[in-house]
């Protein structure tokens, strides 16, 4: 499916969406810190979506996580389960909006110095038919991506290595044309958000990343 957006893609044509939790003071403080940072970075026209707080909603997350070490028999838990539901709500909200591209922001996304200039260049270099573009990511550089141009790298689906994609969902750009696909493939909470995307959505999507990443996840030193 082709995007309806006319002309070259620039950051001004991308609608930012902020996913946050209003249920406890800790999460409200985190949301306010995120808002402050985004304002300082000059990010405007942000729409907000209140996500699902696992404990407040009584979520138990009883799926056993089977991807990495099934023998451990670990429950996915309320937080990660609520995260999947929250992003699923966000996909539906974005699909109802008129914009053709969205940048998903979580409260701990923190942009690096010079990101504005770099993202404009990246948007010129990424192929026009892209579906998903990691702005912030982790575990991306060891997956043998194909360099396209500049800081843009492509992650083809490799059946022999189905998990060779970047991870994390704190800052990414998604095209509206693939939102229905995300809605259709993410109707389970058997995996964390990013893992569910890797195994059920990305194999049929055009997935790219900006490397080095233009946003970090708070103060956490994520693997590159």
N, C-alpha and C positions, 0 to 999 in steps of 0.2 A: 504494500500500500504506500502510495506517495503522500508526502506532506503537502498541505495546502498553503503553507507559508510562502509568500512571494519575496523574491530578492534574496540577497545573501543573508545568512543568519548572523545576527549580532546579539550581544548579551541583552540589549534593550528589548529584544523580542522574546525573551525567556521569562516566564512568570515564576517567581519564587514562591514556594509553598512551605510553610513552617509547621512541622509536626511537634506538638508539645503536650505535656501533661499538667492539668490544673488541680490535681487532686490532693497534693500535700504541699507543705511549705517548701520542702526540699526541692520538689519538682517545679514549683512556681518560681523559686529563686533561680533555678537553672534556666528556665524559660526567659526570665528577665535578663539574665546575663547574655543569653543568645540574642535577644532583641537588641540589646545595647551594642553588641559586637556587629551585628548586621547593619545597624544604623551608622556606626562609625565607618563601616566599609562602603557606605553609600548605596546599599541594596534597598531598593524601594518597591512599592506596589506588592508587598508580601501579603498573601492570604494565609490565614491560620486555620489549622485543624486540630481540635482537641482529641488526642488519642485515648486509648484504653489503658487504664491503670489496673494491672492484674489483681492486686489485693483488694482494691476498692470495688472491683466488679465481681469478686469472688471466684476468679479463675484459678484452677489448680494445675493445668498443664500436664495432663496425665499421659500424653504420648511419651513413649520411651525413645530416646534419641539413638538411632541405629547407625549413623553414618561412620563415625570415627572408630569407636571401640564398643561394639554391641555387647560384649561380655560385661561391661560395667553396668548395664541396665540403668542408665541415668534418665530420670524424667526431664523433659524439656523445661518444665517449671512455669510459674505464672508470668514472670517478666518477659521471657522470650516469646511465649505464646501470645501475650498481649501485644507485643511488638509486631508480630505478624498480622494480627487483626487490625492494628492501627494503620499499618501501611496499606492494607486492603481497603480500609475506609478512604484513605488518601487517594488511592487509584480511582475510586469511584467519584470522588469530588473533582479530581482533575479532569476526568472524562466529561463531566457536566459543564465545565468551563469552556469559554470560546477559544482559549489560547492553543497554539500548536506545539509549544515546547514548555517544559516546566523544570525548575531546579528544586529538588527536594532538599530541605534543610532540617537537620535535627538540632537540638539546643546546644550541643557541644561542638558543632562545626566551627572551626576557627581558620580563617583564610591567612595564607602566608603573604609576606611582603611582595608587592608587584603582581599579585594575582590578576588584577583587572586587565592589564596590558596582555598578560600571557593567555588569558581566557579568550580575548578577542582574536588573537592569532590562532589559537587552537580551533575556534569555531570556523575560521576560514579554511583550516587544514583538514578537518574531519569530513569524510564523505557526506554528501547531502542526504543520503538515505539512511543515516545512522538511526538506531533505535534507542540506545542506552550509552551514556558517556559518563564514566567515573571522573568526577572532579577531585574528590577525596576517596582514598581507597587504602587497602592494606593487602599484603601478600600478592602483589601484582607483578613484580619484576622478575620473579623466578618461574613464571608460567609460559615463558618463551613466546611472548606476543610478537606480532609482525609490525615493524615500524612503518607507518604510512607516510608521514611527513612531519617535520618539526618534532613536537612533543606528543603527537598522536600515535597510539598503538592499538592494533586490532587483535581481538581474541576470537579466532575461528573455533567452531565446535570441533572437538577431537574426541570421537567415540572411545578411543583407547585411553584418553585422559579426560573424563567428563567433568572433572573439577578444576580444570585449568582456566579459571577466570579470577579476576580480582574479587576481593571481599569487602564488606562494610557497606552500610547504607546511610551514612550520616550526611553525604553531600554528593548528589549525582544529577545529571540532566537526562530527562526522558522525553521522547517524542510522543505526542498524543496518539499517533497512528498505531502504537503498540499497546496502549492501555487496556484495550479489551482482551488482548492476549494475556496480560498480567492478571487481570481479573479472573480469566478462565483457568489459569494455571496455579493460582495461589489460594485455592479454596481448601487448604488444609493447614494445620499448625503442627505438622510432624517435624518441621525443621525450623531453625532460626530464619529470619527474613532473608539474609543474603544467601544462605545455603539453599533455601527453597527456590530462589531465583536461579541459582546456578544449575540445579538439577531439573527444574520443570519449565523454566521460561527461556533462559539464555540459549539453549540449543537451537532454537528457531528465531533468534534475534541477532541483529548486527550490533555487537558489543565492542566498545572502545574505551580507552582510558587516557587521561592526560598524565604523563610521567615526565618528571617528578610530579607528585600530586600537588594541587593548588590549595588544598585545605587539609588540616590535621583534625584529629578527633580529641579536642580538649588538650590536656597536657600528657595524654597517654602516648608513649613512644611506639607507634604501630610499626610492624615490619613493613619494609618497602616491597 
